[in-house]
Structures are given as C-alpha cells and as structure tokens.
C-alpha cells in the first residue's frame, strides 16, 4: 500500500500515460502505477547508487523488470525525448526540482511530456515559477498532512505557448487576495502559497502558514539581539514578510 502522499501523486497521473518518475528511490510509485493498471510502462530515474539499486531490487521483486526501466543519472538526463507522457518528481526541494526541469527542458527531454505531477518538500514557489515560464499550466494543487508533515502536490499540463500566458494569467489572478497589498506582492504570495490552495483555503493551509509566521518570529527574535547592520536589514525584511503573511491570512 502506498503512503497517502504517493497515493495522491499516483491519483493525478492520467490513465494510460507512459510515466517517468525522477528521483524514484525505491521505485514505489512506478511499481504501483504499473500494478494498478494505470500505466503501461514506466521509467524510474535515480541519481544515487544506493537508491538506484533499491529501485532495481524493488522492480525485480515485483516481477516488473520488463515494464519498469530503472536508469541511473541526473534528473531528466535518463529520458529520451518523446519517451514519457507524464513526469513525476517527488520528495525533493522545489529549487532542485526547478533546476532538474530547466536542465531537462534545455536538453529537449520534456518534448511530448504533457503532464507533470510534482511534490516539492519546500520552496514550492520555485516550481510554480518554472511552470509558468515554460508553458505548463497548473491544473490543481493539494495540501495534505501525513505523519506530522505537510506536503503540496502540484499537477500541471502542457499548454500551447501562445495560450499558456493567458491561462496562467487566469490561474494567478491576484484578486483572490483581497488584502491591502500591491499587485506585485500579491503575485509573490500566490506563487508561494499556491493559487488553487488560496482559492479554497483549508485549515491545513492556515496551519502551514501560521507555522511559517512562528518560524519567522523566532528568527526575528534572534536577529533583534544583534547590532550588525546586516541583521537589522534582515530583521526589517522578515518583519515585513510576517506583516504581509498576516494580511493575506486575514483576508482568506
Ligand atoms: N520520489 C520518492 C518519494 O517521493 O518517495 C523518493 C524521494 S527521496 C527523498 C529523493 C530522491 O531523489 C533520492 O533517492 C535521491 O537520490 C534522488 N535525487 C536527488 N537528486 C537527484 C537528481 N538530480 N536526479 C535524480 N534523482 C535525484
């Protein structure tokens, strides 16, 4: 049985898609996608030898060596253009994820990839910005809690270049934040908090960002003990971030 987090990711993959799971570790997701009949073939990509071997073992034990190809390499370099319809990347930081997507994009590895299911552990805004800049449009977002951790699952589809700007404009509609903030600041919070998550704010969303406020407040407390100019500048910036965040949360 998959964890709740991996299940939410699996549920988003389109039936019949040829999937590539990058940073697959034990290849639990591709193995599930094949066993459940959702995907006809899968590629599990892994950079590191330990997890790569674990993925090979897992697919062999499941008797799926013929349909799950386990490949060792950095990010999307393991893919040939046109080999996958859906790419899933889960369980790494959003900044690394955006770097992997960018390198893959530049190398043409995302050719024909119409669907992305991404679960960044932190730095979700890096991923959302990358998507918007590369003709992928966010279709849904989920925020879930499992074992005391909060996870965001982002689901995006490729769009035609000329259409994507318009579609992304609709997704990142700043009017969802009615707080007294500039358009630029609102857009920044849309990228950080998630346009779909903000549209239907859950208790979990409030919890996530209240937790962030507490974290920032603790940093501010430390910084206020220092006389350094650099610390003062940071303190001002973090206090402003808290103020903005409180404004956004208050209007939800
Ligand atoms: N995707 C699985 C999940 O969500 O349960 C495993 C997540 S695990 C925390 C992250 C995996 O990404 C590790 O196995 C790590 O070796 C792999 N990884 C890190 N950087 C990578 C890269 N540049 N290319 C491919 N895999 C990478």
Boltz pocket constraint, residues with backbone or C-beta under 6 A from the ligand:
constraints:
  - pocket:
      binder: B
      contacts: [[A, 22], [A, 23], [A, 24], [A, 25], [A, 26], [A, 45], [A, 46], [A, 47], [A, 48], [A, 51], [A, 73], [A, 74], [A, 75], [A, 76], [A, 89], [A, 90], [A, 91], [A, 92], [A, 100]]
      max_distance: 6.0
